[in-house]
Amino acid sequence: MINLNDFMLVSVVLFCIGLFIIVSKKNAIMILIGIELMLNAAILNLVAFGKYDRINNGGQMFALFAIVLAAATTAVALAIILNVYRRYKTINPDKINQLKD
């Protein structure tokens, strides 16, 4: 049977991969993917703790709320990235040095 430590290990690995992607990549889309991996690690923690909580389903409810917020955040971030690409013709955050005319 899978215990809580196994879920925590997978969550830590996902979080570290997401953090590595954010620190190492120079592409806005890859940075967004790294943030999503980190959010998925947090959601996995919520679901794992909710599974082992025998009293209520608070972890699953928080996880559902976090999934909805992550989807909304991703939609807004992609819209911002598309507008930045239209204006500057790059999605490299280091090459965008002015946001005002």
N, CA, C and O atoms as a DFTB+ gen file, in Angstrom:
404 C
 N C O
     1  1       0.828      -1.180       0.000
     2  2       0.000       0.000       0.000
     3  2       0.876       1.247       0.000
     4  3       1.940       1.279       0.618
     5  1       0.415       2.256      -0.695
     6  2       1.158       3.511      -0.786
     7  2       0.893       4.325       0.477
     8  3      -0.257       4.528       0.867
     9  1       1.967       4.788       1.108
    10  2       1.796       5.590       2.309
    11  2       2.048       7.073       2.009
    12  3       2.369       7.446       0.881
    13  1       1.898       7.886       3.016
    14  2       1.996       9.333       2.849
    15  2       3.397       9.769       2.423
    16  3       3.548      10.754       1.700
    17  1       4.416       9.040       2.866
    18  2       5.789       9.399       2.494
    19  2       6.024       9.292       0.991
    20  3       6.782      10.083       0.429
    21  1       5.397       8.342       0.345
    22  2       5.537       8.190      -1.104
    23  2       4.944       9.394      -1.841
    24  3       5.530       9.906      -2.794
    25  1       3.776       9.832      -1.380
    26  2       3.177      11.021      -1.975
    27  2       4.061      12.251      -1.767
    28  3       4.217      13.075      -2.669
    29  1       4.633      12.365      -0.579
    30  2       5.503      13.508      -0.280
    31  2       6.760      13.484      -1.156
    32  3       7.223      14.529      -1.612
    33  1       7.300      12.302      -1.386
    34  2       8.499      12.186      -2.219
    35  2       8.207      12.617      -3.654
    36  3       8.985      13.363      -4.249
    37  1       7.102      12.155      -4.205
    38  2       6.720      12.555      -5.564
    39  2       6.471      14.056      -5.626
    40  3       6.845      14.708      -6.601
    41  1       5.850      14.602      -4.602
    42  2       5.572      16.033      -4.560
    43  2       6.856      16.854      -4.503
    44  3       6.974      17.881      -5.172
    45  1       7.808      16.403      -3.710
    46  2       9.092      17.113      -3.620
    47  2       9.826      17.063      -4.954
    48  3      10.413      18.058      -5.377
    49  1       9.796      15.922      -5.610
    50  2      10.455      15.800      -6.915
    51  2       9.806      16.733      -7.932
    52  3      10.506      17.421      -8.675
    53  1       8.479      16.763      -7.972
    54  2       7.775      17.673      -8.891
    55  2       8.108      19.133      -8.603
    56  3       8.356      19.916      -9.520
    57  1       8.112      19.489      -7.320
    58  2       8.410      20.868      -6.942
    59  2       9.832      21.250      -7.340
    60  3      10.055      22.346      -7.854
    61  1      10.791      20.363      -7.111
    62  2      12.186      20.655      -7.466
    63  2      12.375      20.761      -8.975
    64  3      13.137      21.611      -9.438
    65  1      11.703      19.925      -9.746
    66  2      11.781      20.031     -11.201
    67  2      11.205      21.366     -11.666
    68  3      11.784      22.026     -12.528
    69  1      10.069      21.764     -11.098
    70  2       9.475      23.045     -11.450
    71  2      10.379      24.205     -11.086
    72  3      10.517      25.148     -11.865
    73  1      10.999      24.154      -9.915
    74  2      11.919      25.213      -9.495
    75  2      13.135      25.274     -10.399
    76  3      13.599      26.363     -10.738
    77  1      13.657      24.123     -10.795
    78  2      14.806      24.095     -11.709
    79  2      14.439      24.708     -13.063
    80  3      15.229      25.451     -13.645
    81  1      13.249      24.398     -13.556
    82  2      12.812      24.960     -14.838
    83  2      12.704      26.475     -14.741
    84  3      13.130      27.182     -15.654
    85  1      12.144      26.980     -13.653
    86  2      11.997      28.429     -13.495
    87  2      13.349      29.117     -13.439
    88  3      13.533      30.173     -14.045
    89  1      14.298      28.533     -12.718
    90  2      15.605      29.162     -12.547
    91  2      16.447      29.072     -13.817
    92  3      17.214      29.990     -14.107
    93  1      16.319      27.991     -14.576
    94  2      17.256      27.756     -15.673
    95  2      16.766      28.208     -17.050
    96  3      17.593      28.445     -17.931
    97  1      15.495      28.332     -17.265
    98  2      14.991      28.618     -18.611
    99  2      14.883      30.116     -18.876
   100  3      14.673      30.909     -17.958
   101  1      15.028      30.480     -20.116
   102  2      14.919      31.865     -20.556
   103  2      13.699      32.076     -21.441
   104  3      13.650      33.036     -22.209
   105  1      12.727      31.199     -21.340
   106  2      11.544      31.248     -22.168
   107  2      10.329      31.406     -21.257
   108  3      10.187      30.670     -20.281
   109  1       9.463      32.351     -21.568
   110  2       8.315      32.618     -20.705
   111  2       7.370      31.428     -20.629
   112  3       6.768      31.187     -19.583
   113  1       7.231      30.692     -21.703
   114  2       6.348      29.518     -21.689
   115  2       6.913      28.440     -20.768
   116  3       6.163      27.809     -20.023
   117  1       8.206      28.227     -20.808
   118  2       8.818      27.226     -19.933
   119  2       8.745      27.654     -18.469
   120  3       8.577      26.811     -17.587
   121  1       8.870      28.946     -18.205
   122  2       8.714      29.434     -16.837
   123  2       7.292      29.167     -16.352
   124  3       7.086      28.781     -15.201
   125  1       6.318      29.374     -17.228
   126  2       4.930      29.095     -16.879
   127  2       4.720      27.601     -16.609
   128  3       3.973      27.242     -15.698
   129  1       5.360      26.736     -17.377
   130  2       5.272      25.297     -17.138
   131  2       5.899      24.933     -15.791
   132  3       5.378      24.079     -15.074
   133  1       7.010      25.574     -15.448
   134  2       7.626      25.332     -14.145
   135  2       6.716      25.734     -12.997
   136  3       6.631      25.029     -11.991
   137  1       6.037      26.863     -13.143
   138  2       5.093      27.290     -12.118
   139  2       3.951      26.293     -11.999
   140  3       3.511      25.986     -10.891
   141  1       3.468      25.788     -13.118
   142  2       2.390      24.795     -13.086
   143  2       2.841      23.499     -12.399
   144  3       2.063      22.888     -11.667
   145  1       4.075      23.082     -12.628
   146  2       4.577      21.888     -11.941
   147  2       4.633      22.106     -10.436
   148  3       4.315      21.206      -9.658
   149  1       5.038      23.305     -10.030
   150  2       5.084      23.594      -8.602
   151  2       3.675      23.617      -8.005
   152  3       3.466      23.138      -6.891
   153  1       2.723      24.165      -8.734
   154  2       1.336      24.143      -8.266
   155  2       0.793      22.715      -8.181
   156  3       0.068      22.377      -7.245
   157  1       1.145      21.886      -9.154
   158  2       0.703      20.494      -9.116
   159  2       1.303      19.749      -7.922
   160  3       0.657      18.871      -7.350
   161  1       2.532      20.096      -7.546
   162  2       3.132      19.483      -6.358
   163  2       2.348      19.873      -5.112
   164  3       2.111      19.035      -4.242
   165  1       1.944      21.136      -5.018
   166  2       1.155      21.572      -3.869
   167  2      -0.217      20.904      -3.858
   168  3      -0.715      20.524      -2.799
   169  1      -0.817      20.764      -5.016
   170  2      -2.129      20.107      -5.101
   171  2      -2.008      18.629      -4.716
   172  3      -2.893      18.089      -4.052
   173  1      -0.933      17.985      -5.123
   174  2      -0.714      16.594      -4.727
   175  2      -0.600      16.472      -3.210
   176  3      -1.115      15.521      -2.622
   177  1       0.072      17.429      -2.575
   178  2       0.144      17.428      -1.108
   179  2      -1.239      17.551      -0.491
   180  3      -1.570      16.836       0.455
   181  1      -2.050      18.461      -1.029
   182  2      -3.396      18.642      -0.485
   183  2      -4.222      17.364      -0.597
   184  3      -4.910      16.977       0.348
   185  1      -4.152      16.719      -1.746
   186  2      -4.917      15.484      -1.950
   187  2      -4.380      14.362      -1.061
   188  3      -5.156      13.584      -0.506
   189  1      -3.064      14.278      -0.925
   190  2      -2.483      13.220      -0.089
   191  2      -2.881      13.401       1.368
   192  3      -3.267      12.438       2.030
   193  1      -2.790      14.620       1.868
   194  2      -3.184      14.841       3.255
   195  2      -4.683      14.660       3.430
   196  3      -5.137      14.208       4.481
   197  1      -5.455      15.010       2.404
   198  2      -6.895      14.793       2.472
   199  2      -7.263      13.321       2.485
   200  3      -8.254      12.928       3.099
   201  1      -6.459      12.503       1.803
   202  2      -6.734      11.062       1.780
   203  2      -6.522      10.432       3.149
   204  3      -7.268       9.539       3.551
   205  1      -5.512      10.896       3.854
   206  2      -5.198      10.305       5.148
   207  2      -5.896      11.006       6.310
   208  3      -5.711      10.620       7.464
   209  1      -6.696      12.030       6.020
   210  2      -7.500      12.678       7.048
   211  2      -8.846      11.967       7.103
   212  3      -9.630      12.060       6.159
   213  1      -9.114      11.289       8.149
   214  2     -10.320      10.465       8.247
   215  2     -11.569      11.276       8.636
   216  3     -12.684      10.764       8.541
   217  1     -11.396      12.512       9.065
   218  2     -12.522      13.282       9.593
   219  2     -13.330      13.961       8.490
   220  3     -14.552      13.817       8.437
   221  1     -12.661      14.692       7.618
   222  2     -13.390      15.411       6.565
   223  2     -12.593      15.405       5.259
   224  3     -11.480      14.880       5.201
   225  1     -13.169      15.987       4.228
   226  2     -12.538      16.034       2.904
   227  2     -11.988      17.422       2.602
   228  3     -12.097      17.893       1.471
   229  1     -11.412      18.069       3.574
   230  2     -10.900      19.418       3.389
   231  2      -9.775      19.498       2.368
   232  3      -9.698      20.463       1.608
   233  1      -8.899      18.493       2.342
   234  2      -7.783      18.498       1.393
   235  2      -8.250      18.442      -0.043
   236  3      -7.718      19.151      -0.898
   237  1      -9.236      17.613      -0.321
   238  2      -9.763      17.509      -1.681
   239  2     -10.470      18.793      -2.095
   240  3     -10.388      19.204      -3.252
   241  1     -11.159      19.421      -1.160
   242  2     -11.839      20.684      -1.488
   243  2     -10.834      21.784      -1.797
   244  3     -11.004      22.534      -2.758
   245  1      -9.785      21.882      -0.980
   246  2      -8.742      22.864      -1.254
   247  2      -8.046      22.565      -2.582
   248  3      -7.708      23.487      -3.325
   249  1      -7.830      21.283      -2.884
   250  2      -7.189      20.913      -4.137
   251  2      -8.043      21.306      -5.330
   252  3      -7.522      21.806      -6.327
   253  1      -9.344      21.087      -5.240
   254  2     -10.241      21.493      -6.323
   255  2     -10.205      22.996      -6.528
   256  3     -10.165      23.472      -7.663
   257  1     -10.218      23.740      -5.440
   258  2     -10.125      25.199      -5.520
   259  2      -8.793      25.621      -6.141
   260  3      -8.760      26.538      -6.962
   261  1      -7.700      24.965      -5.762
   262  2      -6.382      25.302      -6.309
   263  2      -6.296      24.975      -7.798
   264  3      -5.643      25.705      -8.544
   265  1      -6.936      23.904      -8.246
   266  2      -6.936      23.556      -9.665
   267  2      -7.666      24.617     -10.478
   268  3      -7.209      25.001     -11.554
   269  1      -8.802      25.091      -9.967
   270  2      -9.555      26.141     -10.656
   271  2      -8.739      27.423     -10.724
   272  3      -8.693      28.073     -11.769
   273  1      -8.094      27.794      -9.623
   274  2      -7.256      28.996      -9.633
   275  2      -6.061      28.849     -10.570
   276  3      -5.680      29.809     -11.239
   277  1      -5.471      27.670     -10.623
   278  2      -4.324      27.450     -11.512
   279  2      -4.737      27.566     -12.977
   280  3      -3.991      28.110     -13.791
   281  1      -5.910      27.061     -13.313
   282  2      -6.386      27.170     -14.695
   283  2      -6.641      28.631     -15.071
   284  3      -6.294      29.061     -16.171
   285  1      -7.237      29.379     -14.171
   286  2      -7.489      30.793     -14.445
   287  2      -6.179      31.576     -14.560
   288  3      -6.038      32.436     -15.430
   289  1      -5.243      31.282     -13.696
   290  2      -3.944      31.959     -13.736
   291  2      -3.205      31.650     -15.028
   292  3      -2.578      32.534     -15.612
   293  1      -3.273      30.418     -15.474
   294  2      -2.611      30.040     -16.717
   295  2      -3.223      30.759     -17.908
   296  3      -2.499      31.194     -18.803
   297  1      -4.528      30.889     -17.935
   298  2      -5.181      31.600     -19.043
   299  2      -4.746      33.058     -19.085
   300  3      -4.461      33.589     -20.158
   301  1      -4.694      33.703     -17.938
   302  2      -4.263      35.107     -17.887
   303  2      -2.795      35.228     -18.283
   304  3      -2.432      36.133     -19.034
   305  1      -1.952      34.332     -17.790
   306  2      -0.530      34.393     -18.120
   307  2      -0.286      34.175     -19.609
   308  3       0.559      34.851     -20.198
   309  1      -1.004      33.251     -20.224
   310  2      -0.843      33.039     -21.668
   311  2      -1.293      34.252     -22.463
   312  3      -0.674      34.592     -23.471
   313  1      -2.355      34.909     -22.029
   314  2      -2.796      36.132     -22.715
   315  2      -1.739      37.217     -22.613
   316  3      -1.481      37.925     -23.586
   317  1      -1.123      37.357     -21.443
   318  2      -0.062      38.351     -21.274
   319  2       1.139      38.006     -22.150
   320  3       1.720      38.889     -22.780
   321  1       1.513      36.736     -22.193
   322  2       2.657      36.324     -23.008
   323  2       2.381      36.578     -24.488
   324  3       3.275      37.024     -25.208
   325  1       1.172      36.307     -24.953
   326  2       0.833      36.574     -26.356
   327  2       0.894      38.063     -26.685
   328  3       1.372      38.438     -27.755
   329  1       0.421      38.909     -25.786
   330  2       0.497      40.353     -26.023
   331  2       1.928      40.860     -26.008
   332  3       2.284      41.731     -26.802
   333  1       2.743      40.332     -25.126
   334  2       4.157      40.714     -25.100
   335  2       4.844      40.254     -26.379
   336  3       5.672      40.985     -26.925
   337  1       4.523      39.072     -26.865
   338  2       5.132      38.582     -28.103
   339  2       4.719      39.444     -29.301
   340  3       5.537      39.731     -30.175
   341  1       3.464      39.849     -29.338
   342  2       3.017      40.721     -30.434
   343  2       3.781      42.035     -30.462
   344  3       4.103      42.554     -31.532
   345  1       4.064      42.563     -29.298
   346  2       4.727      43.869     -29.228
   347  2       6.236      43.775     -29.431
   348  3       6.806      44.576     -30.172
   349  1       6.886      42.819     -28.794
   350  2       8.354      42.761     -28.794
   351  2       8.940      41.658     -29.668
   352  3      10.156      41.615     -29.849
   353  1       8.126      40.775     -30.210
   354  2       8.562      39.667     -31.076
   355  2       9.534      38.717     -30.386
   356  3      10.371      38.097     -31.042
   357  1       9.425      38.602     -29.075
   358  2      10.226      37.643     -28.306
   359  2       9.466      37.282     -27.035
   360  3       8.651      38.058     -26.537
   361  1       9.751      36.089     -26.525
   362  2       9.183      35.709     -25.240
   363  2      10.286      35.472     -24.212
   364  3      10.050      34.879     -23.160
   365  1      11.466      35.930     -24.521
   366  2      12.587      35.864     -23.596
   367  2      12.453      37.018     -22.601
   368  3      12.538      38.178     -23.004
   369  1      12.249      36.734     -21.326
   370  2      12.056      37.819     -20.360
   371  2      13.261      38.737     -20.214
   372  3      13.102      39.894     -19.827
   373  1      14.465      38.251     -20.515
   374  2      15.663      39.089     -20.380
   375  2      15.752      40.154     -21.468
   376  3      16.366      41.198     -21.248
   377  1      15.155      39.918     -22.637
   378  2      15.240      40.858     -23.747
   379  2      14.165      41.929     -23.714
   380  3      14.211      42.878     -24.496
   381  1      13.215      41.791     -22.834
   382  2      12.161      42.797     -22.721
   383  2      12.579      43.744     -21.603
   384  3      12.424      43.436     -20.421
   385  1      13.108      44.894     -21.991
   386  2      13.649      45.797     -20.974
   387  2      12.790      47.030     -20.737
   388  3      13.077      47.816     -19.834
   389  1      11.750      47.210     -21.524
   390  2      10.849      48.324     -21.265
   391  2       9.427      47.882     -21.528
   392  3       9.141      47.201     -22.512
   393  1       8.550      48.275     -20.642
   394  2       7.165      47.917     -20.787
   395  2       6.308      49.127     -21.120
   396  3       5.087      49.013     -21.231
   397  1       6.931      50.271     -21.280
   398  2       6.230      51.512     -21.537
   399  2       6.859      52.181     -22.747
   400  3       8.061      52.053     -22.977
   401  1       6.050      52.895     -23.521
   402  2       6.586      53.587     -24.711
   403  2       7.498      54.710     -24.370
   404  3       8.018      55.377     -25.265
